[in-house]
Amino acid sequence: MRSTRKRNTKRRRSKRLYRKIVTGLSVLLLAVVAFVVEYHGGFGGVPSWSELYTALGVPMEGPDPQLLTDSTTTVSVLDVGQGDSVLIGQDGEYCLIDTGTAESREQLVQDLQWAGITELKYLVLTHPHADHTGGALTVLEHFPVEQVLLPVWEAEESPWPRGLQEEAEAAGVSIVETEEGNSYTLGSGVLHVLQGGSAWMEEEDDANNGSLCLLFEAGGFRYLATGDAEESAEQALVDRYGRNLQATLYKAGHHGSSTSSGEELLEVVQPQAAVISCGLDNEYGHPHEEVLRRMEAAGIEIYRTDTMGTITFTYEDGALHAVTADTGQAAA
């Protein structure tokens, strides 16, 4: 009896050991595959992430990789739920502005990989709110980044995601505090910092008004994004820049909140199209009806990630076009 128990115990231990070995080898194999695809995908017969996802039938909603490759100027507003993340492409170089929520970080990385993104020239965080910075560390873990751009933020403790500095240092990425007047080249385009940082906050917890306000221009194309800036910050923009804020494409401030995208700002920007990044059936009711009415009254074409998913805008020969997974290409 006792010998039978010993044999059974030995068998169970052997099975456990076997399962551990198989599991360990599987994890190692997956790590090797991921490394090879990450650094050699698309070359020498090694599939890219987009090809691998397609072969495995993984549903993706990221930007069309062929569209990004074929287009000189692109702005992809990524569907990250109730958050913000925008990928600007110019002449094959890419800048990611904000990284959505922690809940959307894995999907964000998959969408970027699906789109064929292998490196980022800039990763910009507009202000330290979790719906804009939630995927920052994950992006740094998966993509080489040349520079991380942050607004100047005076605070006793760092308001940015814990471990951001350490992750950047480990990856050899420089973190730059940027402020109004600074400009950064992206391909043949330029990203301008108009204003932002804690100096623009009227109160200590007023981080929205400290958002970096950015203008990207390339040729005749201009894209204006104001982060979560609200009335006072928008008014400061209008007072300082006036008609120089005119843009082809405008990303609505604060996910389409009624506290942003005021009439005076829309009057000077005069965009052909506006895009709103927000989550489906979100608890804040974004976008607010009064903002939609303001835009409609101004004759602005409206695009929304909550109903359209990821939206990629292209600008070729003076024409703006919008592409979504559901509708294909349509003139804006």
C-alpha positions as CSV (number, residue, x, y, z in Angstrom):
1,M,0.0,0.0,0.0
2,R,2.7,2.4,1.1
3,S,4.8,1.6,-2.0
4,T,1.7,2.3,-4.2
5,R,1.3,5.7,-2.5
6,K,4.9,6.5,-3.1
7,R,4.6,5.6,-6.8
8,N,1.5,7.8,-7.1
9,T,3.2,10.7,-5.3
10,K,6.2,10.3,-7.5
11,R,4.0,10.3,-10.6
12,R,2.2,13.5,-9.5
13,R,5.5,15.2,-8.8
14,S,6.8,14.2,-12.2
15,K,3.7,15.5,-13.9
16,R,4.0,18.8,-12.0
17,L,7.6,19.1,-13.0
18,Y,6.8,18.3,-16.6
19,R,4.1,21.0,-16.6
20,K,6.4,23.5,-15.2
21,I,9.1,22.7,-17.8
22,V,6.6,22.9,-20.6
23,T,5.2,26.2,-19.3
24,G,8.7,27.6,-18.9
25,L,9.7,26.6,-22.4
26,S,6.5,28.0,-23.8
27,V,7.1,31.4,-22.1
28,L,10.7,31.4,-23.3
29,L,9.6,30.5,-26.9
30,L,7.0,33.3,-26.8
31,A,9.6,35.8,-25.5
32,V,12.0,34.8,-28.3
33,V,9.2,35.1,-31.0
34,A,8.2,38.5,-29.6
35,F,11.9,39.7,-29.7
36,V,12.4,38.5,-33.2
37,V,9.1,40.1,-34.5
38,E,9.8,43.3,-32.5
39,Y,13.3,43.9,-34.0
40,H,13.3,42.0,-37.3
41,G,9.6,42.0,-38.3
42,G,9.1,42.8,-42.0
43,F,12.6,41.7,-43.0
44,G,14.0,38.5,-44.2
45,G,10.7,36.7,-44.2
46,V,10.0,37.5,-40.5
47,P,6.3,38.7,-40.2
48,S,5.6,42.2,-38.8
49,W,3.2,42.6,-35.9
50,S,0.4,43.6,-38.3
51,E,1.0,40.5,-40.4
52,L,1.1,38.3,-37.3
53,Y,-2.1,39.8,-35.8
54,T,-3.8,39.3,-39.2
55,A,-2.7,35.6,-39.4
56,L,-3.9,34.9,-35.9
57,G,-7.2,36.6,-36.5
58,V,-6.6,39.2,-33.7
59,P,-9.2,42.0,-34.1
60,M,-7.4,45.3,-34.5
61,E,-8.8,48.8,-34.7
62,G,-5.5,50.7,-35.1
63,P,-4.5,52.9,-38.1
64,D,-4.1,51.2,-41.4
65,P,-0.4,50.5,-41.9
66,Q,-0.5,50.8,-45.6
67,L,-2.3,54.2,-45.3
68,L,0.4,55.5,-43.0
69,T,3.1,54.2,-45.3
70,D,1.5,55.7,-48.4
71,S,0.7,59.1,-46.9
72,T,3.1,62.0,-46.2
73,T,1.1,63.6,-43.4
74,T,-1.2,61.7,-41.0
75,V,-3.0,62.4,-37.7
76,S,-4.4,59.3,-36.2
77,V,-6.7,59.8,-33.2
78,L,-6.6,56.5,-31.5
79,D,-9.6,54.9,-29.8
80,V,-8.5,54.6,-26.2
81,G,-11.9,54.9,-24.6
82,Q,-12.3,57.9,-22.2
83,G,-8.8,59.2,-22.8
84,D,-6.5,60.8,-25.3
85,S,-3.8,59.4,-27.6
86,V,-2.9,60.9,-31.0
87,L,-0.2,59.6,-33.4
88,I,1.2,62.2,-35.8
89,G,3.1,60.9,-38.8
90,Q,5.2,63.0,-41.2
91,D,7.6,61.6,-43.8
92,G,7.9,58.3,-41.9
93,E,8.6,59.9,-38.5
94,Y,6.1,59.6,-35.7
95,C,5.1,61.5,-32.6
96,L,2.7,60.1,-30.0
97,I,0.8,62.7,-27.9
98,D,-0.6,61.2,-24.7
99,T,-1.2,57.5,-24.0
100,G,-4.8,57.0,-22.9
101,T,-5.7,55.1,-19.7
102,A,-4.0,52.3,-17.9
103,E,-6.9,50.0,-19.0
104,S,-6.3,50.8,-22.7
105,R,-2.5,50.5,-22.6
106,E,-2.2,47.0,-24.0
107,Q,-4.6,47.8,-26.8
108,L,-2.7,51.0,-27.5
109,V,0.6,49.1,-27.9
110,Q,-1.1,46.5,-30.2
111,D,-2.7,49.2,-32.3
112,L,0.7,50.9,-32.8
113,Q,2.3,47.6,-33.6
114,W,-0.5,46.8,-36.0
115,A,0.1,50.2,-37.7
116,G,3.7,49.3,-38.3
117,I,5.2,51.7,-35.8
118,T,8.7,50.6,-34.8
119,E,9.9,53.7,-33.1
120,L,8.8,57.1,-32.0
121,K,10.7,60.4,-32.3
122,Y,8.7,62.0,-29.6
123,L,6.4,60.9,-26.8
124,V,4.5,63.9,-25.5
125,L,2.5,64.0,-22.3
126,T,0.3,67.1,-22.2
127,H,-0.6,67.0,-18.5
128,P,-0.5,64.6,-15.6
129,H,-4.0,63.1,-15.6
130,A,-4.3,59.3,-15.8
131,D,-6.5,59.3,-18.9
132,H,-3.6,60.9,-20.8
133,T,-0.6,59.2,-19.2
134,G,-1.9,55.7,-18.4
135,G,0.0,53.9,-21.1
136,A,3.2,55.9,-20.9
137,L,5.4,53.2,-19.3
138,T,4.0,50.5,-21.5
139,V,4.8,52.5,-24.6
140,L,8.4,53.1,-23.4
141,E,8.8,49.3,-22.7
142,H,7.7,48.4,-26.3
143,F,9.1,51.2,-28.5
144,P,12.4,53.0,-28.9
145,V,11.7,56.7,-28.2
146,E,14.1,59.6,-28.9
147,Q,12.7,62.1,-26.5
148,V,9.9,62.4,-23.9
149,L,8.4,65.9,-23.8
150,L,6.7,67.1,-20.6
151,P,5.4,70.5,-19.6
152,V,7.2,72.3,-16.8
153,W,5.4,71.3,-13.7
154,E,6.3,72.8,-10.3
155,A,5.3,70.4,-7.6
156,E,6.7,69.0,-4.4
157,E,6.3,65.5,-5.8
158,S,6.4,64.4,-9.4
159,P,2.9,64.2,-10.7
160,W,3.9,61.9,-13.6
161,P,3.4,58.1,-13.6
162,R,5.5,56.4,-11.0
163,G,8.6,54.9,-12.6
164,L,8.5,57.1,-15.7
165,Q,11.9,58.6,-15.0
166,E,13.5,55.2,-14.2
167,E,11.9,53.5,-17.3
168,A,13.1,56.4,-19.6
169,E,16.7,56.2,-18.1
170,A,16.7,52.4,-18.5
171,A,15.8,52.8,-22.1
172,G,18.3,55.6,-22.7
173,V,15.5,58.1,-23.4
174,S,15.9,61.8,-22.6
175,I,13.1,63.6,-20.8
176,V,12.8,67.2,-21.8
177,E,10.7,69.8,-20.0
178,T,9.3,72.0,-22.7
179,E,7.5,75.3,-22.7
180,E,5.9,77.9,-25.0
181,G,8.1,79.0,-27.9
182,N,9.9,75.6,-28.2
183,S,9.6,73.8,-31.6
184,Y,10.4,70.2,-32.6
185,T,11.0,68.9,-36.1
186,L,9.1,65.8,-37.3
187,G,10.1,64.9,-40.9
188,S,9.5,68.1,-42.8
189,G,6.9,69.3,-40.3
190,V,7.3,71.2,-37.0
191,L,5.5,70.7,-33.7
192,H,5.1,74.1,-31.9
193,V,4.5,74.4,-28.1
194,L,2.1,77.4,-27.7
195,Q,1.6,77.3,-23.9
196,G,1.2,74.9,-21.0
197,G,2.7,73.9,-17.7
198,S,1.7,74.4,-14.1
199,A,2.3,78.2,-14.4
200,W,-1.0,78.3,-16.4
201,M,-3.0,76.8,-13.5
202,E,-5.2,79.2,-11.6
203,E,-5.6,76.7,-8.7
204,E,-3.4,73.9,-7.4
205,D,-5.7,71.2,-8.7
206,D,-6.4,72.9,-12.1
207,A,-4.2,70.6,-14.1
208,N,-6.5,70.8,-17.2
209,N,-5.5,74.4,-17.8
210,G,-1.8,73.4,-17.5
211,S,-2.2,71.2,-20.6
212,L,0.4,71.6,-23.4
213,C,-1.3,73.4,-26.3
214,L,0.3,72.2,-29.5
215,L,0.3,73.2,-33.2
216,F,1.7,70.9,-35.8
217,E,2.3,72.3,-39.3
218,A,3.6,70.7,-42.4
219,G,3.2,72.4,-45.8
220,G,-0.3,73.8,-45.9
221,F,-1.6,71.5,-43.1
222,R,-2.1,72.7,-39.5
223,Y,-3.3,70.6,-36.6
224,L,-4.2,72.3,-33.3
225,A,-4.6,70.3,-30.0
226,T,-5.3,71.9,-26.6
227,G,-5.3,68.9,-24.3
228,D,-7.9,69.4,-21.6
229,A,-7.5,73.2,-21.6
230,E,-10.6,75.0,-20.4
231,E,-12.0,78.5,-20.7
232,S,-9.2,80.5,-19.1
233,A,-6.4,78.7,-20.9
234,E,-8.3,78.9,-24.2
235,Q,-8.8,82.6,-23.7
236,A,-5.1,83.1,-23.1
237,L,-4.4,81.3,-26.4
238,V,-6.9,83.5,-28.3
239,D,-5.4,86.7,-26.7
240,R,-1.8,85.7,-27.5
241,Y,-2.1,84.2,-31.0
242,G,-5.5,85.2,-32.5
243,R,-5.9,84.2,-36.1
244,N,-2.5,82.5,-36.0
245,L,-4.4,79.6,-34.4
246,Q,-6.1,78.8,-37.7
247,A,-5.9,75.1,-38.3
248,T,-7.1,72.5,-40.9
249,L,-7.9,70.0,-38.1
250,Y,-8.7,70.7,-34.5
251,K,-8.9,68.2,-31.7
252,A,-11.7,69.3,-29.3
253,G,-10.4,70.2,-25.9
254,H,-11.2,68.0,-22.8
255,H,-13.0,65.3,-24.8
256,G,-15.7,67.6,-26.0
257,S,-16.6,69.1,-22.6
258,S,-18.7,72.2,-22.5
259,T,-15.9,73.9,-20.6
260,S,-13.7,73.8,-23.7
261,S,-14.0,74.6,-27.5
262,G,-15.5,78.0,-26.8
263,E,-17.0,80.2,-29.5
264,E,-14.0,82.6,-29.5
265,L,-11.5,79.8,-30.0
266,L,-13.5,78.2,-32.8
267,E,-13.9,81.6,-34.5
268,V,-10.1,82.0,-34.8
269,V,-9.2,78.4,-35.5
270,Q,-11.9,77.9,-38.2
271,P,-11.1,74.2,-38.8
272,Q,-12.4,72.2,-41.6
273,A,-12.9,69.3,-39.2
274,A,-12.8,68.7,-35.5
275,V,-12.2,65.3,-33.8
276,I,-13.4,64.4,-30.3
277,S,-11.7,61.6,-28.3
278,C,-14.0,60.1,-25.8
279,G,-15.4,56.8,-24.5
280,L,-18.7,55.2,-25.6
281,D,-21.5,56.0,-23.1
282,N,-19.0,57.6,-20.8
283,E,-20.1,58.8,-17.3
284,Y,-19.3,62.5,-18.1
285,G,-21.7,62.7,-21.0
286,H,-18.9,63.8,-23.4
287,P,-19.2,65.2,-25.9
288,H,-21.6,67.8,-24.5
289,E,-24.5,68.9,-26.8
290,E,-23.6,72.6,-26.6
291,V,-20.2,71.9,-28.0
292,L,-21.6,69.9,-30.9
293,R,-24.1,72.7,-31.6
294,R,-21.2,75.3,-31.6
295,M,-19.3,73.2,-34.1
296,E,-22.3,72.5,-36.3
297,A,-23.2,76.3,-36.3
298,A,-19.6,77.0,-37.4
299,G,-19.9,74.5,-40.3
300,I,-17.2,72.2,-38.8
301,E,-17.3,68.5,-39.8
302,I,-17.3,66.4,-36.6
303,Y,-15.6,63.1,-36.0
304,R,-15.8,61.1,-32.7
305,T,-13.9,58.1,-31.5
306,D,-16.8,56.8,-29.4
307,T,-18.9,56.2,-32.4
308,M,-16.2,55.8,-35.1
309,G,-13.3,54.2,-33.4
310,T,-9.8,55.2,-34.4
311,I,-9.8,57.9,-37.1
312,T,-6.8,58.6,-39.4
313,F,-6.7,62.0,-41.1
314,T,-4.5,62.4,-44.2
315,Y,-3.5,65.6,-46.0
316,E,-2.5,65.3,-49.6
317,D,-2.5,68.0,-52.3
318,G,-4.3,70.5,-50.1
319,A,-7.2,68.1,-49.3
320,L,-8.0,66.6,-45.9
321,H,-9.5,63.1,-45.7
322,A,-10.7,61.0,-42.8
323,V,-10.5,57.2,-42.7
324,T,-12.2,55.0,-40.2
325,A,-12.5,51.2,-39.9
326,D,-16.2,51.4,-40.5
327,T,-16.6,54.0,-43.2
328,G,-13.4,53.8,-45.3
329,Q,-12.2,57.1,-46.8
330,A,-14.3,60.2,-47.0
331,A,-13.4,63.8,-47.7
332,A,-13.5,66.0,-44.6
